[in-house]
Amino acid sequence: MLDKVTRLLLVEDDEDDYILTCDYLDQLDSHTFDIEWISSPEQAISILSKNDHDICLLDYRLGASNGLSVLKKAIANGFSGPIIMLTGQSNDELDSAALDAGAVDYLIKTEMSSSRFARAIRYALARKDVEGERVERLKAEAENRSKDRFLALSLIHISEPTRRTPI
């Protein structure tokens, strides 16, 4: 049993697609998901801005809105987790636009299999973990350099003879 639950935000306005997505997620033995489902683009932006979720599955078509605007606003507001765009449309331009806007993957619902879906989720979460480890390593290296500079300056200060001005 895994000790970490993956917080997933599913932004989907179609209940049938919500159920299918949940079925795919249930088939992933490698993760346990805490799924929050919403259908409103405005609510999605608000929730993603809190940066409380590990991953987001975002439908491209959300009523009159589209997921690209949600994607761009969420990233601009500080969401740092991976976002996978889901759509019913097979469109190379839309695929490129989603990836250019910051999505880590673009899945076409009608062409999706459970193995393709699982691979996209695992890859997105693994990439997030690797990026988190890289950031932590860079922070530790910067901290070590800062300590080294402080010690070097301290040693220079200690080794300098005290100069006295004649009276």
DSSP file (Angstrom, degrees, kcal/mol; ACC not computed):
  #  RESIDUE AA STRUCTURE BP1 BP2  ACC     N-H-->O    O-->H-N    N-H-->O    O-->H-N    TCO  KAPPA ALPHA  PHI   PSI    X-CA   Y-CA   Z-CA
    1    1 A M              0   0    0      0, 0.0     2,-0.2     0, 0.0    31,-0.0   0.000 360.0 360.0 360.0 136.4    0.0    0.0    0.0
    2    2 A L        -     0   0    0      1,-0.1    29,-0.0     2,-0.1    28,-0.0  -0.514 360.0-149.7 -78.8 145.4    1.3    3.4   -0.9
    3    3 A D  S    S+     0   0    0     -2,-0.2     2,-0.5     1,-0.0    -1,-0.1   0.636  76.4  69.9 -90.0 -13.7    1.8    5.9    1.9
    4    4 A K        -     0   0    0      2,-0.0    28,-0.6     0, 0.0     2,-0.5  -0.900  66.8-151.2-111.9 131.0    1.1    9.0   -0.2
    5    5 A V  E     -a   32   0A   0     -2,-0.5     2,-0.6    26,-0.1    28,-0.2  -0.839  18.2-134.0 -95.9 132.8   -2.2   10.0   -1.7
    6    6 A T  E     -a   33   0A   0     26,-3.3    28,-2.6    -2,-0.5     2,-0.6  -0.778  13.4-140.1 -90.2 119.8   -2.1   12.0   -4.9
    7    7 A R  E     -a   34   0A   0     -2,-0.6    47,-2.3    26,-0.2    48,-1.5  -0.713  26.1-174.0 -82.6 118.7   -4.4   15.0   -4.9
    8    8 A L  E     -ab  35  55A   0     26,-2.5    28,-2.7    -2,-0.6     2,-0.6  -0.950  17.4-155.4-121.1 130.3   -6.0   15.3   -8.3
    9    9 A L  E     -ab  36  56A   0     46,-2.3    48,-2.7    -2,-0.4     2,-0.6  -0.923  10.0-163.8-102.7 122.6   -8.2   18.0   -9.6
   10   10 A L  E     -ab  37  57A   0     26,-3.2    28,-2.4    -2,-0.6     2,-0.8  -0.929   2.8-167.7-108.9 114.6  -10.5   16.9  -12.5
   11   11 A V  E     +ab  38  58A   0     46,-3.1    48,-2.7    -2,-0.6     2,-0.3  -0.871  33.0 138.3-104.1 102.4  -12.0   19.8  -14.4
   12   12 A E        -     0   0    0     26,-2.3    50,-0.1    -2,-0.8    28,-0.1  -0.988  40.4-164.4-151.2 130.0  -14.7   18.2  -16.5
   13   13 A D  S    S+     0   0    0     48,-0.4     2,-0.6    -2,-0.3    26,-0.1   0.397  72.9  80.1 -99.7   3.6  -18.2   19.4  -17.3
   14   14 A D     >  -     0   0    0      1,-0.1     4,-2.1     2,-0.0     5,-0.1  -0.946  64.1-155.8-114.4 119.0  -19.5   16.0  -18.6
   15   15 A E  H  > S+     0   0    0     -2,-0.6     4,-2.4     1,-0.2     5,-0.2   0.860  94.6  54.9 -62.6 -36.9  -20.5   13.5  -16.0
   16   16 A D  H  > S+     0   0    0      1,-0.2     4,-2.3     2,-0.2    -1,-0.2   0.917 109.9  46.4 -62.4 -42.4  -20.0   10.5  -18.4
   17   17 A D  H  > S+     0   0    0      2,-0.2     4,-2.5     1,-0.2    -2,-0.2   0.857 109.9  55.0 -67.6 -34.7  -16.4   11.7  -19.0
   18   18 A Y  H  X S+     0   0    0     -4,-2.1     4,-2.4     2,-0.2    -2,-0.2   0.939 109.6  46.4 -59.7 -47.5  -15.9   12.2  -15.3
   19   19 A I  H  X S+     0   0    0     -4,-2.4     4,-2.1     2,-0.2    -2,-0.2   0.917 113.1  48.8 -63.9 -44.1  -17.0    8.6  -14.6
   20   20 A L  H  X S+     0   0    0     -4,-2.3     4,-2.2     2,-0.2    -1,-0.2   0.912 111.7  49.6 -61.5 -42.7  -14.7    7.2  -17.4
   21   21 A T  H  X S+     0   0    0     -4,-2.5     4,-2.4     1,-0.2    -2,-0.2   0.915 109.8  50.8 -64.1 -42.6  -11.8    9.2  -16.1
   22   22 A C  H  X S+     0   0    0     -4,-2.4     4,-2.4     1,-0.2    -1,-0.2   0.886 108.0  53.6 -61.7 -38.6  -12.4    7.9  -12.5
   23   23 A D  H  X S+     0   0    0     -4,-2.1     4,-1.1     2,-0.2    -2,-0.2   0.924 109.3  48.1 -61.6 -44.4  -12.5    4.4  -13.9
   24   24 A Y  H  < S+     0   0    0     -4,-2.2     3,-0.5     1,-0.2     4,-0.4   0.914 111.8  50.1 -60.5 -43.1   -9.1    4.9  -15.6
   25   25 A L  H >< S+     0   0    0     -4,-2.4     3,-1.2     1,-0.2    -2,-0.2   0.875 105.6  56.2 -65.3 -37.1   -7.7    6.3  -12.3
   26   26 A D  H 3< S+     0   0    0     -4,-2.4    -1,-0.2     1,-0.3    -2,-0.2   0.783 100.9  59.6 -64.4 -26.5   -9.0    3.4  -10.3
   27   27 A Q  T 3< S+     0   0    0     -4,-1.1     2,-1.0    -3,-0.5    -1,-0.3   0.610  80.9  97.2 -78.3 -11.6   -7.0    1.0  -12.6
   28   28 A L    X   +     0   0    0     -3,-1.2     3,-0.8    -4,-0.4    -1,-0.1  -0.685  48.7 179.8 -82.0 102.8   -3.7    2.7  -11.7
   29   29 A D  T 3  S+     0   0    0     -2,-1.0    -1,-0.2     1,-0.2    -2,-0.0   0.699  74.0  69.0 -74.2 -18.8   -2.3    0.5   -9.0
   30   30 A S  T 3  S+     0   0    0     -3,-0.1     2,-0.3     1,-0.0    -1,-0.2   0.625 104.5  36.5 -78.1 -12.6    0.8    2.7   -8.6
   31   31 A H    <   -     0   0    0     -3,-0.8     2,-0.5    -6,-0.2   -26,-0.1  -0.979  62.1-145.0-140.8 151.3   -1.1    5.6   -7.1
   32   32 A T  E     -a    5   0A   0    -28,-0.6   -26,-3.3    -2,-0.3     2,-0.4  -0.980  30.1-151.9-111.5 127.8   -4.0    6.3   -4.7
   33   33 A F  E     -a    6   0A   0     -2,-0.5     2,-0.7   -28,-0.2   -26,-0.2  -0.831  21.6-159.7-110.5 138.5   -6.0    9.4   -5.8
   34   34 A D  E     -a    7   0A   0    -28,-2.6   -26,-2.5    -2,-0.4     2,-0.5  -0.950  31.8-157.7-105.0 104.5   -8.0   11.9   -3.8
   35   35 A I  E     -a    8   0A   0     -2,-0.7     2,-0.5   -28,-0.2   -26,-0.2  -0.738  17.3-170.6 -97.2 127.9  -10.1   13.3   -6.7
   36   36 A E  E     -a    9   0A   0    -28,-2.7   -26,-3.2    -2,-0.5     2,-0.5  -0.978  13.8-159.3-111.8 124.2  -11.8   16.6   -6.6
   37   37 A W  E     +a   10   0A   0     -2,-0.5     2,-0.3   -28,-0.2   -26,-0.2  -0.901  18.7 161.6-110.3 127.0  -14.2   17.1   -9.5
   38   38 A I  E     -a   11   0A   0    -28,-2.4   -26,-2.3    -2,-0.5    -2,-0.0  -0.946  24.2-166.1-136.3 160.0  -15.4   20.6  -10.6
   39   39 A S        +     0   0    0     -2,-0.3   -26,-0.1   -28,-0.2   -28,-0.1   0.497  59.8  94.6-123.0  -8.6  -17.0   21.8  -13.9
   40   40 A S     >  -     0   0    0      1,-0.1     4,-2.3   -28,-0.1     5,-0.1  -0.745  59.7-150.8 -93.4 128.3  -16.6   25.5  -13.7
   41   41 A P  H  > S+     0   0    0      0, 0.0     4,-2.2     0, 0.0     5,-0.2   0.891 100.5  51.3 -60.5 -39.1  -13.7   27.3  -15.4
   42   42 A E  H  > S+     0   0    0      1,-0.2     4,-2.1     2,-0.2     5,-0.1   0.916 111.0  47.0 -65.2 -42.8  -13.8   30.1  -12.9
   43   43 A Q  H  > S+     0   0    0      1,-0.2     4,-2.7     2,-0.2     5,-0.2   0.873 109.3  55.8 -66.0 -36.5  -13.8   27.7  -10.0
   44   44 A A  H  X S+     0   0    0     -4,-2.3     4,-3.0     2,-0.2     5,-0.3   0.932 108.0  47.4 -60.8 -46.2  -10.9   25.8  -11.6
   45   45 A I  H  X S+     0   0    0     -4,-2.2     4,-1.9     1,-0.2    -1,-0.2   0.924 113.1  49.0 -61.9 -44.2   -8.8   28.9  -11.7
   46   46 A S  H  X S+     0   0    0     -4,-2.1     4,-0.6     2,-0.2    -2,-0.2   0.930 115.4  42.7 -61.5 -47.0   -9.5   29.7   -8.1
   47   47 A I  H ><>S+     0   0    0     -4,-2.7     3,-1.1     1,-0.2     5,-0.6   0.915 113.8  50.5 -68.8 -43.5   -8.7   26.2   -6.9
   48   48 A L  H ><5S+     0   0    0     -4,-3.0     3,-1.5     1,-0.3    -1,-0.2   0.837 100.8  64.7 -64.5 -31.3   -5.6   25.8   -9.0
   49   49 A S  H 3<5S+     0   0    0     -4,-1.9    -1,-0.3     1,-0.3    -2,-0.2   0.741  94.0  61.0 -63.8 -22.2   -4.3   29.2   -7.7
   50   50 A K  T <<5S-     0   0    0     -3,-1.1    -1,-0.3    -4,-0.6    -2,-0.2   0.674  97.9-143.2 -77.3 -17.2   -4.1   27.7   -4.2
   51   51 A N  T < 5 +     0   0    0     -3,-1.5    -3,-0.1    -4,-0.4    -2,-0.1   0.857  56.1 133.9  58.5  39.8   -1.6   25.1   -5.5
   52   52 A D      < +     0   0    0     -5,-0.6     2,-0.3    29,-0.0    -1,-0.1   0.460  47.0  80.2 -96.9  -3.4   -3.1   22.4   -3.3
   53   53 A H        -     0   0    0     -5,-0.2    28,-0.2    -6,-0.1   -45,-0.2  -0.787  64.9-147.4-110.4 149.9   -3.2   19.6   -5.9
   54   54 A D  S    S+     0   0    0    -47,-2.3     2,-0.3    -2,-0.3   -46,-0.2   0.767  84.0   2.8 -81.3 -27.7   -0.5   17.3   -7.2
   55   55 A I  E     -b    8   0A   0    -48,-1.5   -46,-2.3    26,-0.2     2,-0.4  -0.988  62.3-147.3-157.4 154.4   -1.9   17.1  -10.7
   56   56 A C  E     -bc   9  83A   0     26,-2.2    28,-2.9    -2,-0.3     2,-0.6  -0.996   2.6-159.0-131.7 133.0   -4.8   18.4  -12.8
   57   57 A L  E     -bc  10  84A   0    -48,-2.7   -46,-3.1    -2,-0.4     2,-0.5  -0.964  23.7-169.0-106.2 119.2   -6.8   16.8  -15.6
   58   58 A L  E     -bc  11  85A   0     26,-2.8    28,-3.0    -2,-0.6     2,-0.2  -0.938  16.6-138.3-122.2 119.2   -8.3   19.6  -17.6
   59   59 A D  E     - c   0  86A   0    -48,-2.7    28,-0.2    -2,-0.5     3,-0.1  -0.490  10.5-143.1 -70.9 141.2  -11.0   19.2  -20.2
   60   60 A Y  S    S+     0   0    0     26,-2.8     7,-3.2     1,-0.2     2,-0.7   0.923  88.4  54.6 -71.1 -44.1  -10.5   21.5  -23.3
   61   61 A R  E     +E   66   0B   0     25,-0.3     2,-0.4     5,-0.2   -48,-0.4  -0.829  59.7 167.8 -97.9 112.5  -14.2   22.2  -23.8
   62   62 A L  E >   -E   65   0B   0      3,-1.9     3,-2.0    -2,-0.7     2,-0.3  -0.738  63.8 -77.0-123.3  80.5  -15.9   23.6  -20.7
   63   63 A G  T 3  S-     0   0    0     -2,-0.4    -1,-0.2     1,-0.3   -23,-0.0  -0.486 111.7 -13.4  63.3-125.9  -19.2   24.9  -21.9
   64   64 A A  T 3  S+     0   0    0     -2,-0.3    -1,-0.3    -3,-0.1     2,-0.1   0.636 130.7  73.5 -81.4 -14.1  -18.6   28.2  -23.7
   65   65 A S  E <  S-E   62   0B   0     -3,-2.0    -3,-1.9     2,-0.0     2,-0.3  -0.381  73.4-134.6 -91.9 172.0  -15.1   28.4  -22.3
   66   66 A N  E >>  -E   61   0B   0     -5,-0.2     4,-1.1    -2,-0.1     3,-0.8  -0.963  17.6-123.5-129.6 154.4  -12.0   26.5  -23.2
   67   67 A G  H 3> S+     0   0    0     -7,-3.2     4,-3.1    -2,-0.3     5,-0.2   0.712 102.3  72.0 -65.4 -22.8   -9.3   24.9  -21.1
   68   68 A L  H 3> S+     0   0    0     -8,-0.3     4,-2.6     1,-0.2    -1,-0.2   0.911  98.9  47.0 -61.6 -41.3   -6.5   26.8  -22.7
   69   69 A S  H <> S+     0   0    0     -3,-0.8     4,-2.2     2,-0.2    -1,-0.2   0.897 113.7  48.4 -67.8 -38.0   -7.5   30.0  -20.9
   70   70 A V  H  X S+     0   0    0     -4,-1.1     4,-2.7     2,-0.2    -2,-0.2   0.934 111.7  50.8 -63.1 -45.9   -7.9   28.1  -17.6
   71   71 A L  H  X S+     0   0    0     -4,-3.1     4,-2.1     1,-0.2     5,-0.2   0.931 111.9  45.8 -56.8 -50.6   -4.5   26.5  -18.2
   72   72 A K  H  X S+     0   0    0     -4,-2.6     4,-2.3     1,-0.2    -1,-0.2   0.909 115.4  46.0 -62.9 -44.0   -2.8   29.9  -18.8
   73   73 A K  H  X S+     0   0    0     -4,-2.2     4,-2.0     2,-0.2    -1,-0.2   0.892 110.9  52.9 -68.0 -39.2   -4.4   31.6  -15.9
   74   74 A A  H  <>S+     0   0    0     -4,-2.7     5,-2.7     2,-0.2    -2,-0.2   0.923 112.8  43.7 -62.3 -44.5   -3.7   28.7  -13.5
   75   75 A I  H ><5S+     0   0    0     -4,-2.1     3,-1.4    -5,-0.2    -2,-0.2   0.910 113.1  51.6 -67.5 -42.1    0.0   28.8  -14.4
   76   76 A A  H 3<5S+     0   0    0     -4,-2.3    -1,-0.2     1,-0.3    -2,-0.2   0.827 108.2  53.5 -62.8 -30.9    0.1   32.6  -14.2
   77   77 A N  T 3<5S-     0   0    0     -4,-2.0    -1,-0.3    -5,-0.2    -2,-0.2   0.411 130.0 -92.3 -87.3   2.7   -1.5   32.4  -10.7
   78   78 A G  T < 5 +     0   0    0     -3,-1.4     2,-0.3     1,-0.3    -3,-0.2   0.533  66.3 155.7 107.6   6.1    1.2   30.0   -9.5
   79   79 A F      < +     0   0    0     -5,-2.7    -1,-0.3    -6,-0.2   -30,-0.1  -0.533  14.2 179.8 -67.3 126.3   -0.1   26.4  -10.0
   80   80 A S        +     0   0    0     -2,-0.3    -1,-0.2   -27,-0.2     3,-0.1   0.490  43.9  96.8-109.3  -4.8    3.1   24.4  -10.2
   81   81 A G  S    S-     0   0    0    -28,-0.2   -26,-0.2     1,-0.1     2,-0.2  -0.315  84.6 -85.2 -80.5 167.9    1.8   20.8  -10.7
   82   82 A P        -     0   0    0      0, 0.0   -26,-2.2     0, 0.0     2,-0.5  -0.476  37.8-155.8 -72.9 143.4    1.4   19.1  -14.1
   83   83 A I  E     -c   56   0A   0     19,-0.4    21,-2.6   -28,-0.2    22,-0.9  -0.987   2.8-162.4-121.2 125.5   -1.7   19.7  -16.1
   84   84 A I  E     -cd  57 105A   0    -28,-2.9   -26,-2.8    -2,-0.5     2,-0.4  -0.938  15.0-140.3-108.1 123.5   -2.9   17.2  -18.7
   85   85 A M  E     -cd  58 106A   0     20,-2.4    22,-3.1    -2,-0.5     2,-0.4  -0.691  15.3-163.0 -84.8 131.1   -5.4   18.5  -21.2
   86   86 A L  E     +cd  59 107A   0    -28,-3.0   -26,-2.8    -2,-0.4     2,-0.3  -0.925  17.4 163.5-112.3 138.7   -8.2   16.1  -22.2
   87   87 A T  E     - d   0 108A   0     20,-2.2    22,-3.5    -2,-0.4    23,-0.3  -0.994  44.8-141.6-152.2 158.3  -10.2   16.7  -25.3
   88   88 A G  S    S+     0   0    0     -2,-0.3     2,-0.4    20,-0.2    20,-0.1   0.465  82.5  88.1 -93.1  -4.7  -12.6   15.0  -27.7
   89   89 A Q        -     0   0    0      2,-0.1     2,-0.9    20,-0.0    20,-0.1  -0.807  66.4-148.3-102.6 133.0  -11.0   16.7  -30.6
   90   90 A S        +     0   0    0     -2,-0.4     2,-0.3    18,-0.1    -2,-0.0  -0.869  41.9 146.5 -95.0 107.6   -8.1   15.4  -32.6
   91   91 A N     >  -     0   0    0     -2,-0.9     4,-2.4     1,-0.1     5,-0.1  -0.918  41.3-157.6-150.8 114.0   -6.3   18.6  -33.7
   92   92 A D  H  > S+     0   0    0     -2,-0.3     4,-2.5     1,-0.2     5,-0.2   0.862  97.9  52.4 -62.6 -36.9   -2.6   19.1  -34.1
   93   93 A E  H  > S+     0   0    0      2,-0.2     4,-2.5     1,-0.2    -1,-0.2   0.910 111.1  46.7 -66.2 -41.2   -2.8   22.9  -33.7
   94   94 A L  H  > S+     0   0    0      2,-0.2     4,-2.6     1,-0.2    -2,-0.2   0.896 110.6  53.8 -66.0 -40.2   -4.8   22.5  -30.4
   95   95 A D  H  X S+     0   0    0     -4,-2.4     4,-2.2     2,-0.2    -2,-0.2   0.945 112.3  43.6 -56.8 -50.9   -2.2   19.9  -29.3
   96   96 A S  H  X S+     0   0    0     -4,-2.5     4,-2.8     1,-0.2    -2,-0.2   0.897 112.5  52.7 -63.2 -41.8    0.6   22.4  -29.9
   97   97 A A  H  X S+     0   0    0     -4,-2.5     4,-1.7     2,-0.2    -1,-0.2   0.898 109.7  49.0 -62.9 -40.7   -1.3   25.2  -28.3
   98   98 A A  H  X>S+     0   0    0     -4,-2.6     5,-2.5     2,-0.2     4,-0.6   0.927 114.3  44.5 -64.8 -45.3   -1.9   23.2  -25.1
   99   99 A L  H ><5S+     0   0    0     -4,-2.2     3,-0.9     1,-0.2    -2,-0.2   0.896 112.9  51.5 -67.2 -39.6    1.7   22.2  -24.8
  100  100 A D  H 3<5S+     0   0    0     -4,-2.8    -1,-0.2     1,-0.2    -2,-0.2   0.832 106.7  55.2 -64.3 -32.2    2.9   25.7  -25.6
  101  101 A A  H 3<5S-     0   0    0     -4,-1.7    -1,-0.2    -5,-0.2    -2,-0.2   0.596 132.4 -88.1 -79.2 -10.8    0.6   27.0  -22.9
  102  102 A G  T <<5S+     0   0    0     -3,-0.9   -19,-0.4    -4,-0.6    -3,-0.2   0.430  76.7 142.7 121.9  -0.9    2.2   24.7  -20.3
  103  103 A A      < -     0   0    0     -5,-2.5    -1,-0.3    -6,-0.2   -19,-0.2  -0.440  41.9-148.7 -67.2 145.5    0.3   21.4  -20.4
  104  104 A V  S    S+     0   0    0    -21,-2.6     2,-0.3     1,-0.2   -20,-0.2   0.662  77.3   4.5 -89.0 -17.1    2.5   18.4  -19.9
  105  105 A D  E     -d   84   0A   0    -22,-0.9   -20,-2.4    -7,-0.1     2,-0.4  -0.980  58.5-144.1-159.7 166.0    0.4   16.2  -22.1
  106  106 A Y  E     -d   85   0A   0     -2,-0.3     2,-0.5   -22,-0.2   -20,-0.2  -0.960  19.6-169.9-140.1 113.3   -2.6   16.2  -24.4
  107  107 A L  E     -d   86   0A   0    -22,-3.1   -20,-2.2    -2,-0.4     2,-0.6  -0.914  16.5-143.4-114.6 132.3   -4.9   13.2  -24.5
  108  108 A I  E >>  -d   87   0A   0     -2,-0.5     3,-1.2   -22,-0.2     4,-0.6  -0.828  13.2-146.8 -92.9 119.1   -7.7   12.6  -27.0
  109  109 A K  G >4 S+     0   0    0    -22,-3.5     3,-0.9    -2,-0.6   -21,-0.2   0.854  95.3  51.0 -56.7 -41.7  -10.6   11.0  -25.1
  110  110 A T  G 34 S+     0   0    0    -23,-0.3    -1,-0.3     1,-0.2   -22,-0.1   0.706 116.4  41.5 -72.7 -18.2  -11.8    8.9  -28.1
  111  111 A E  G <4 S+     0   0    0     -3,-1.2     2,-0.3     2,-0.1    -1,-0.2   0.350  91.3 115.3-105.7   3.7   -8.3    7.5  -28.7
  112  112 A M    <<  -     0   0    0     -3,-0.9     2,-0.3    -4,-0.6    -5,-0.0  -0.556  41.7-172.2 -84.8 136.9   -7.4    7.0  -25.1
  113  113 A S     >  -     0   0    0     -2,-0.3     4,-2.6     1,-0.1     5,-0.2  -0.784  38.8-109.0-114.4 164.8   -6.7    3.5  -23.7
  114  114 A S  H  > S+     0   0    0     -2,-0.3     4,-2.6     1,-0.2     5,-0.2   0.875 120.5  50.4 -63.6 -34.8   -6.2    2.7  -20.0
  115  115 A S  H  > S+     0   0    0      2,-0.2     4,-2.3     1,-0.2    -1,-0.2   0.909 111.5  47.2 -70.6 -39.8   -2.5    2.0  -20.7
  116  116 A R  H  > S+     0   0    0      2,-0.2     4,-2.1     1,-0.2    -2,-0.2   0.915 114.4  47.6 -64.4 -43.2   -2.0    5.4  -22.5
  117  117 A F  H  X S+     0   0    0     -4,-2.6     4,-2.3     2,-0.2    -2,-0.2   0.938 112.6  48.4 -62.5 -48.2   -3.8    7.2  -19.7
  118  118 A A  H  X S+     0   0    0     -4,-2.6     4,-2.9     1,-0.2     5,-0.2   0.899 110.6  51.4 -60.3 -42.1   -1.8    5.5  -17.0
  119  119 A R  H  X S+     0   0    0     -4,-2.3     4,-2.6     1,-0.2     5,-0.2   0.910 109.5  49.8 -62.7 -42.9    1.5    6.2  -18.8
  120  120 A A  H  X S+     0   0    0     -4,-2.1     4,-2.3     2,-0.2    -2,-0.2   0.912 113.6  45.7 -63.2 -43.0    0.6    9.9  -19.1
  121  121 A I  H  X S+     0   0    0     -4,-2.3     4,-2.5     2,-0.2     5,-0.2   0.949 115.1  46.3 -65.3 -49.8   -0.3   10.2  -15.4
  122  122 A R  H  X S+     0   0    0     -4,-2.9     4,-2.6     1,-0.2     5,-0.2   0.912 114.2  48.5 -60.9 -42.8    2.8    8.3  -14.2
  123  123 A Y  H  X S+     0   0    0     -4,-2.6     4,-2.7    -5,-0.2    -1,-0.2   0.927 111.7  48.8 -63.6 -45.5    5.0   10.3  -16.5
  124  124 A A  H  X S+     0   0    0     -4,-2.3     4,-1.9    -5,-0.2    -2,-0.2   0.913 115.1  44.2 -62.5 -43.2    3.6   13.7  -15.4
  125  125 A L  H  X S+     0   0    0     -4,-2.5     4,-2.3     2,-0.2    -1,-0.2   0.885 113.5  50.4 -71.0 -37.7    3.9   12.8  -11.7
  126  126 A A  H  X S+     0   0    0     -4,-2.6     4,-2.7    -5,-0.2    -2,-0.2   0.915 110.5  50.1 -64.6 -42.1    7.4   11.4  -12.1
  127  127 A R  H  X S+     0   0    0     -4,-2.7     4,-2.5    -5,-0.2    -1,-0.2   0.889 109.4  51.6 -63.2 -38.8    8.5   14.5  -13.9
  128  128 A K  H  X S+     0   0    0     -4,-1.9     4,-2.4    -5,-0.2    -1,-0.2   0.921 111.1  48.0 -62.2 -44.2    7.0   16.6  -11.1
  129  129 A D  H  X S+     0   0    0     -4,-2.3     4,-2.4     2,-0.2    -2,-0.2   0.918 111.7  49.0 -63.0 -44.4    9.0   14.6   -8.5
  130  130 A V  H  X S+     0   0    0     -4,-2.7     4,-2.3     1,-0.2    -1,-0.2   0.913 111.9  49.2 -62.2 -42.9   12.2   14.9  -10.5
  131  131 A E  H  X S+     0   0    0     -4,-2.5     4,-2.4     2,-0.2    -1,-0.2   0.901 110.5  51.0 -63.7 -40.6   11.7   18.7  -10.8
  132  132 A G  H  X S+     0   0    0     -4,-2.4     4,-2.2     1,-0.2    -2,-0.2   0.907 110.8  48.4 -62.7 -41.8   11.0   18.9   -7.1
  133  133 A E  H  X S+     0   0    0     -4,-2.4     4,-2.4     2,-0.2    -2,-0.2   0.886 110.5  51.9 -64.6 -39.2   14.2   17.0   -6.3
  134  134 A R  H  X S+     0   0    0     -4,-2.3     4,-2.5     2,-0.2    -2,-0.2   0.916 109.8  48.5 -64.2 -43.4   16.2   19.2   -8.7
  135  135 A V  H  X S+     0   0    0     -4,-2.4     4,-2.3     2,-0.2    -2,-0.2   0.917 111.9  49.2 -63.3 -43.5   14.9   22.4   -7.0
  136  136 A E  H  X S+     0   0    0     -4,-2.2     4,-2.4     2,-0.2    -2,-0.2   0.902 111.2  49.9 -62.8 -40.7   15.8   21.0   -3.6
  137  137 A R  H  X S+     0   0    0     -4,-2.4     4,-2.6     2,-0.2    -2,-0.2   0.916 110.7  49.4 -64.3 -42.8   19.3   20.1   -4.8
  138  138 A L  H  X S+     0   0    0     -4,-2.5     4,-2.3     2,-0.2    -2,-0.2   0.888 110.8  50.3 -63.6 -38.9   19.8   23.6   -6.2
  139  139 A K  H  X S+     0   0    0     -4,-2.3     4,-2.4     2,-0.2    -2,-0.2   0.926 111.6  47.9 -63.5 -44.2   18.6   25.2   -3.0
  140  140 A A  H  X S+     0   0    0     -4,-2.4     4,-2.3     1,-0.2    -2,-0.2   0.901 111.9  49.7 -64.3 -40.9   21.0   23.0   -1.0
  141  141 A E  H  X S+     0   0    0     -4,-2.6     4,-2.4     2,-0.2    -1,-0.2   0.909 111.4  48.7 -64.6 -41.4   23.9   23.8   -3.3
  142  142 A A  H  X S+     0   0    0     -4,-2.3     4,-2.2     2,-0.2    -2,-0.2   0.899 111.0  50.6 -64.5 -40.6   23.2   27.5   -3.1
  143  143 A E  H  X S+     0   0    0     -4,-2.4     4,-2.3     2,-0.2    -2,-0.2   0.907 110.3  49.5 -63.6 -42.0   23.0   27.3    0.7
  144  144 A N  H  X S+     0   0    0     -4,-2.3     4,-2.6     2,-0.2    -2,-0.2   0.902 110.6  50.0 -64.5 -41.4   26.4   25.4    0.8
  145  145 A R  H  X S+     0   0    0     -4,-2.4     4,-2.4     2,-0.2    -1,-0.2   0.902 110.2  51.0 -63.3 -39.5   28.0   28.1   -1.4
  146  146 A S  H  X S+     0   0    0     -4,-2.2     4,-2.2     2,-0.2    -2,-0.2   0.919 111.1  47.4 -63.8 -43.9   26.6   30.8    0.8
  147  147 A K  H  X S+     0   0    0     -4,-2.3     4,-2.7     2,-0.2     5,-0.2   0.916 110.9  52.2 -62.8 -43.5   28.1   29.1    3.9
  148  148 A D  H  X S+     0   0    0     -4,-2.6     4,-2.5     1,-0.2    -2,-0.2   0.911 110.2  48.1 -60.4 -43.0   31.4   28.6    2.1
  149  149 A R  H  X S+     0   0    0     -4,-2.4     4,-2.6     2,-0.2     5,-0.2   0.911 111.5  50.4 -63.2 -42.3   31.6   32.3    1.3
  150  150 A F  H  X S+     0   0    0     -4,-2.2     4,-2.3     2,-0.2    -2,-0.2   0.931 112.6  46.0 -61.6 -46.2   30.7   33.3    4.8
  151  151 A L  H  X S+     0   0    0     -4,-2.7     4,-2.5     2,-0.2    -2,-0.2   0.903 112.1  51.2 -64.4 -41.1   33.4   31.0    6.2
  152  152 A A  H  X S+     0   0    0     -4,-2.5     4,-2.2    -5,-0.2    -2,-0.2   0.924 112.1  46.5 -62.9 -43.9   36.0   32.3    3.7
  153  153 A L  H  X S+     0   0    0     -4,-2.6     4,-2.3     2,-0.2    -1,-0.2   0.875 111.6  52.2 -65.9 -37.0   35.2   35.9    4.6
  154  154 A S  H  X S+     0   0    0     -4,-2.3     4,-2.3    -5,-0.2    -2,-0.2   0.914 110.0  48.4 -64.6 -42.4   35.4   35.1    8.3
  155  155 A L  H  X S+     0   0    0     -4,-2.5     4,-2.4     2,-0.2    -2,-0.2   0.895 111.0  50.3 -66.2 -39.5   38.8   33.5    7.9
  156  156 A I  H  X S+     0   0    0     -4,-2.2     4,-1.2     1,-0.2    -1,-0.2   0.929 111.6  48.4 -62.7 -44.3   40.1   36.5    5.9
  157  157 A H  H  < S+     0   0    0     -4,-2.3     3,-0.3     1,-0.2    -2,-0.2   0.896 113.4  47.1 -63.7 -41.4   38.8   38.9    8.6
  158  158 A I  H  < S+     0   0    0     -4,-2.3    -1,-0.2     1,-0.2    -2,-0.2   0.888 112.3  49.5 -68.3 -39.5   40.4   36.8   11.4
  159  159 A S  H  < S+     0   0    0     -4,-2.4    -1,-0.2    -5,-0.2    -2,-0.2   0.639  88.0  98.2 -79.4 -13.7   43.8   36.4    9.6
  160  160 A E  S  < S-     0   0    0     -4,-1.2     2,-0.1    -3,-0.3     3,-0.0  -0.577  79.9-119.1 -74.8 132.5   44.2   40.1    8.8
  161  161 A P        -     0   0    0      0, 0.0     2,-0.4     0, 0.0    -1,-0.1  -0.407  28.8-108.4 -69.3 148.0   46.4   41.9   11.3
  162  162 A T        -     0   0    0     -2,-0.1     2,-0.5     1,-0.0     0, 0.0  -0.632  33.5-148.0 -76.5 128.3   44.8   44.7   13.2
  163  163 A R        -     0   0    0     -2,-0.4     2,-0.5    -3,-0.0    -1,-0.0  -0.834   8.8-159.3-101.8 133.1   46.1   48.1   12.0
  164  164 A R        -     0   0    0     -2,-0.5     3,-0.0     0, 0.0    -2,-0.0  -0.902  13.7-132.1-112.5 140.5   46.4   50.9   14.4
  165  165 A T        -     0   0    0     -2,-0.5     2,-0.0     1,-0.1    -2,-0.0  -0.726  29.3-113.8 -88.5 133.5   46.6   54.5   13.4
  166  166 A P              0   0    0      0, 0.0    -1,-0.1     0, 0.0     0, 0.0  -0.345 360.0 360.0 -64.6 149.4   49.3   56.5   15.1
  167  167 A I              0   0    0     -3,-0.0    -2,-0.0    -2,-0.0     0, 0.0   0.420 360.0 360.0 -89.2 360.0   48.1   59.2   17.4
